[in-house]
Amino acid sequence: MATKVNLVVDQGTTFTTSITFNDENGNTINFSTYSGAAQMRKHFTSSNSTSFSVSLTSNGVVTLSLTANQTGNLVAGRYVYDLEVTDASNQISRLIEGIVTVTPNVTR
């Protein structure tokens, strides 16, 4: 089951967030052999998407990032997103999912 994490992204700015994942014993998960992909869409069925840059580390840290150019091209409002990771044996798991709220910028 995916962890629910809602995000707030300020339109026109660089966005980065990091989350640390631990196993049931409290030990950080080693993601060094995993790859990740994350996208946000206006609706689950939308054909248009924005892809996050995904970084996975051996000490359980997952980082999602968007450039200022990417966030500047987003229309303010509510989106859905998720992050899927693939392990060395090609097993795919949804790690995170939630809502992204894009707040409008004033300064241009």
C-alpha positions in Angstrom: 0.0 0.0 0.0 1.3 3.4 -1.0 2.0 6.1 1.6 -0.3 9.1 1.3 1.7 12.4 1.0 0.0 15.6 -0.2 2.3 18.3 -1.7 2.1 22.0 -2.2 4.0 23.4 -5.2 4.5 27.1 -5.7 4.0 28.0 -9.4 7.2 29.3 -11.0 9.6 28.1 -8.4 12.0 25.2 -8.0 10.3 22.4 -6.0 12.1 19.7 -4.0 10.9 17.4 -1.3 12.5 14.5 0.4 10.9 11.6 2.4 12.8 8.9 4.3 11.4 5.4 4.3 11.9 2.8 7.0 11.1 -0.9 7.1 8.9 -2.4 9.9 11.9 -2.6 12.2 12.7 1.1 11.8 15.7 0.6 9.6 16.0 2.8 6.5 15.3 1.0 3.2 18.2 0.7 0.8 17.0 2.0 -2.6 20.4 1.8 -4.3 19.3 -1.0 -6.7 15.9 0.6 -7.4 14.8 3.0 -10.1 11.8 5.4 -9.8 9.3 7.3 -11.9 6.8 9.9 -10.7 4.2 11.9 -12.6 1.5 14.4 -11.8 -1.7 14.9 -13.8 -4.8 17.1 -13.5 -7.0 13.9 -13.3 -6.2 10.2 -13.2 -7.4 9.9 -16.8 -5.5 13.0 -18.2 -3.2 12.3 -21.1 -1.0 15.2 -20.2 1.5 14.8 -17.4 4.5 16.5 -15.7 7.3 14.2 -14.6 9.2 14.7 -11.4 12.9 14.1 -11.2 13.3 11.1 -8.8 16.4 10.4 -6.7 16.6 7.2 -4.5 19.4 6.7 -2.0 20.9 3.8 -0.1 19.8 5.5 3.2 16.1 5.4 2.5 15.7 8.9 1.1 13.4 9.6 -1.8 13.6 13.0 -3.4 11.1 14.4 -5.9 12.0 17.6 -7.8 10.5 20.0 -10.4 12.3 22.8 -12.1 11.0 26.4 -12.0 10.3 26.1 -15.7 8.1 23.0 -15.1 6.2 24.6 -12.2 5.8 27.8 -14.2 4.0 25.9 -17.0 1.5 24.4 -14.5 -2.0 25.9 -14.2 -2.7 26.7 -10.5 -5.0 24.1 -9.0 -5.3 20.5 -7.8 -3.5 17.5 -9.4 -2.9 13.9 -8.5 0.5 12.2 -8.5 2.2 9.0 -7.6 5.7 7.5 -7.4 6.5 4.0 -8.5 9.7 2.2 -7.8 11.2 -0.8 -9.7 13.6 -3.2 -7.9 16.4 -5.3 -9.3 14.0 -8.2 -10.1 11.7 -5.8 -12.1 9.0 -5.8 -9.4 7.1 -2.5 -9.5 5.6 -1.0 -6.4 3.7 2.3 -5.8 5.6 4.0 -2.9 3.8 7.3 -2.6 0.5 8.8 -3.9 -1.5 11.9 -3.2 -2.7 15.3 -4.2 -0.5 18.2 -5.5 -1.8 21.7 -4.9 -0.2 24.2 -7.2 -0.4 27.7 -5.8 -0.4 30.7 -8.3 2.5 33.1 -8.4 2.2 36.8 -8.6 5.8 37.8 -9.4 6.7 37.2 -13.0 
